[in-house]
Amino acid sequence: MKAFQLQNSFGLENLKLVELPEPSPKAGEILVKMKAVSLNYRDFLMVSGKYNPKQKLPLIPLSDGAGEVVAIGEGVTTWKVGDRVMGAFSQGWLYGAPSRNTLKTTLGGPLDGTLCEYRIFPEYGVVATPEHLNDLEASTLPCAGLTAYSAIFPFGNIGPADTIVVLGTGGVSIFALQFAKILGARVIVTSSQNDKLERAKQLGADETINYNEKQNWEKEVLKLTNMKGADLVIEVGGAGTLSKSIACTRPWGIISLIGVLAGGESNLSLFPVLMQGIRIQGVIVGNRQDFENMNRVLSAHKMKPVVSQTFPFEKAVEAIQYLKDGKHFGKVCISIE
Ligand SMILES: NC(=O)c1ccc[n+]([C@@H]2O[C@H](COP(=O)([O-])OP(=O)(O)OC[C@H]3O[C@@H](n4cnc5c(N)ncnc54)[C@H](OP(=O)(O)O)[C@@H]3O)[C@@H](O)[C@H]2O)c1
């Protein structure tokens, strides 16, 4: 089978298309023909060696993918040949809180990922693909979709009277916009580009702010909320944006700390956090049970992930570069037909 692999060293230039033996499932395992995979910023960091410099090589990157069961091992009862499935981001984190060990069972590092034609999963390592989604759409769910779902549903504590601020228009952020609109919340989206803000409006964004044109965007949020502040901020910028997010969150509001697109180290003042009782909630994707709960929401509302760009398998390196350049809106996918 064909796969993309980092062999001896990190770097996009070292991600090579290789030929590997086609695996066959042992007892309790299934073989999935991968049909589509999607990219997360984490994949770029992983390939560059910045996510985990101690990651062992060789590595097949990418955490997210969808496909079809083509063989089952002895004793497998949950799946049959022909079932459409998606891999769970953390293979060993099935429900409840994660343990340090289950957090080490993630696809695309430390475990081999999905950028390959065939992949073995344990029976419990996949969930069923919602019927209304094609494989490209489904491939976007395991990391970006579930992260946004976790931030909005289990951790977000929001409803129709609440205002949510979504930073940027990348994969996680656009899912967060869609989930927040399902709950009837008011959503403010920020972006560096006006055409992306127009697209966000078409998806239901109530207010938009260009954070390049209005660098004090937190003040705009305060104005838009009659100086009350947002109930929830979907924080993907990290160190570079967190102090502004804190400044525009209402007392007792929540900041879902998800990403580090604008830096991961900070010496920000903690006073506003404690004086206003703001909850900074770290979010790390989610467990298998919440993956299934999210899929029920998607199916009930016929919600479709936003795929802005699809590359052929052979162009995987270009696809990762495209993601890194931030040209996309929503998700970037790779088709493996
Ligand atoms: N904790 C978790 O479980 C988890 C899960 C998934 C992702 N993440 C992290 O979350 C972040 C987003 O991931 P992603 O896959 O959604 O990334 P992505 O699709 O690559 O998102 C990129 C977009 O983020 C926006 N952005 C960049 N810098 C920004 C800034 N300073 N302020 C506001 N927006 C900014 C830009 O939007 P515009 O072009 O509109 O300006 C950019 O296009 C990454 O750091 C990723 O590692 C964490």
The ligand as a MOL file (V3000), in Angstrom:
LIG
                    3D

  0  0  0     0  0            999 V3000
M  V30 BEGIN CTAB
M  V30 COUNTS 48 52 0 0 0
M  V30 BEGIN ATOM
M  V30 1 N -6.5510 21.4610 22.0510 0
M  V30 2 C -7.0050 20.6880 21.0840 0
M  V30 3 O -7.5680 19.6260 21.3440 0
M  V30 4 C -6.8570 21.1370 19.6840 0
M  V30 5 C -7.5580 20.4790 18.6600 0
M  V30 6 C -7.4710 21.0000 17.3630 0
M  V30 7 C -6.6660 22.1000 17.1180 0
M  V30 8 N -5.9710 22.6580 18.1300 0 CHG=1
M  V30 9 C -5.1680 23.8530 17.9160 0
M  V30 10 O -6.0750 24.9050 17.6430 0
M  V30 11 C -5.5010 25.8050 16.7190 0
M  V30 12 C -6.4010 25.8980 15.5050 0
M  V30 13 O -6.3620 24.6560 14.8550 0
M  V30 14 P -7.0180 24.4880 13.4320 0
M  V30 15 O -6.6870 23.1080 12.9750 0
M  V30 16 O -8.4270 24.9500 13.4670 0 CHG=-1
M  V30 17 O -6.1240 25.5160 12.6190 0
M  V30 18 P -6.2970 26.0920 11.1820 0
M  V30 19 O -7.4450 25.4660 10.4740 0
M  V30 20 O -4.9610 26.0210 10.5420 0
M  V30 21 O -6.6750 27.6330 11.5040 0
M  V30 22 C -5.9010 28.6580 10.9870 0
M  V30 23 C -6.6750 29.9620 11.1290 0
M  V30 24 O -6.5850 30.4760 12.4530 0
M  V30 25 C -6.7210 31.8660 12.4090 0
M  V30 26 N -5.6840 32.5390 13.1850 0
M  V30 27 C -4.3450 32.4340 13.0830 0
M  V30 28 N -3.7340 33.2800 13.9220 0
M  V30 29 C -4.7280 33.9580 14.5550 0
M  V30 30 C -4.7520 34.9970 15.4970 0
M  V30 31 N -3.6230 35.5390 15.9760 0
M  V30 32 N -5.9550 35.4510 15.9300 0
M  V30 33 C -7.1030 34.9130 15.4570 0
M  V30 34 N -7.1430 33.9380 14.5290 0
M  V30 35 C -5.9580 33.4810 14.0990 0
M  V30 36 C -6.6090 32.3050 10.9570 0
M  V30 37 O -7.9290 32.6300 10.5450 0
M  V30 38 P -8.1860 33.8390 9.4990 0
M  V30 39 O -7.5050 33.4060 8.2410 0
M  V30 40 O -9.6520 33.9110 9.4030 0
M  V30 41 O -7.5800 35.0740 10.0890 0
M  V30 42 C -6.0890 31.0400 10.2640 0
M  V30 43 O -6.5570 30.9370 8.9350 0
M  V30 44 C -4.0860 25.2730 16.4470 0
M  V30 45 O -3.1660 25.8810 17.3430 0
M  V30 46 C -4.2020 23.8040 16.7660 0
M  V30 47 O -2.9680 23.2340 17.1020 0
M  V30 48 C -6.0440 22.1950 19.3960 0
M  V30 END ATOM
M  V30 BEGIN BOND
M  V30 1 1 1 2
M  V30 2 2 2 3
M  V30 3 1 2 4
M  V30 4 1 4 5
M  V30 5 2 4 48
M  V30 6 2 5 6
M  V30 7 1 6 7
M  V30 8 2 7 8
M  V30 9 1 8 9
M  V30 10 1 8 48
M  V30 11 1 9 10
M  V30 12 1 9 46
M  V30 13 1 10 11
M  V30 14 1 11 12
M  V30 15 1 11 44
M  V30 16 1 12 13
M  V30 17 1 13 14
M  V30 18 2 14 15
M  V30 19 1 14 16
M  V30 20 1 14 17
M  V30 21 1 17 18
M  V30 22 2 18 19
M  V30 23 1 18 20
M  V30 24 1 18 21
M  V30 25 1 21 22
M  V30 26 1 22 23
M  V30 27 1 23 24
M  V30 28 1 23 42
M  V30 29 1 24 25
M  V30 30 1 25 26
M  V30 31 1 25 36
M  V30 32 1 26 27
M  V30 33 1 26 35
M  V30 34 2 27 28
M  V30 35 1 28 29
M  V30 36 1 29 30
M  V30 37 2 29 35
M  V30 38 1 30 31
M  V30 39 2 30 32
M  V30 40 1 32 33
M  V30 41 2 33 34
M  V30 42 1 34 35
M  V30 43 1 36 37
M  V30 44 1 36 42
M  V30 45 1 37 38
M  V30 46 2 38 39
M  V30 47 1 38 40
M  V30 48 1 38 41
M  V30 49 1 42 43
M  V30 50 1 44 45
M  V30 51 1 44 46
M  V30 52 1 46 47
M  V30 END BOND
M  V30 END CTAB
M  END
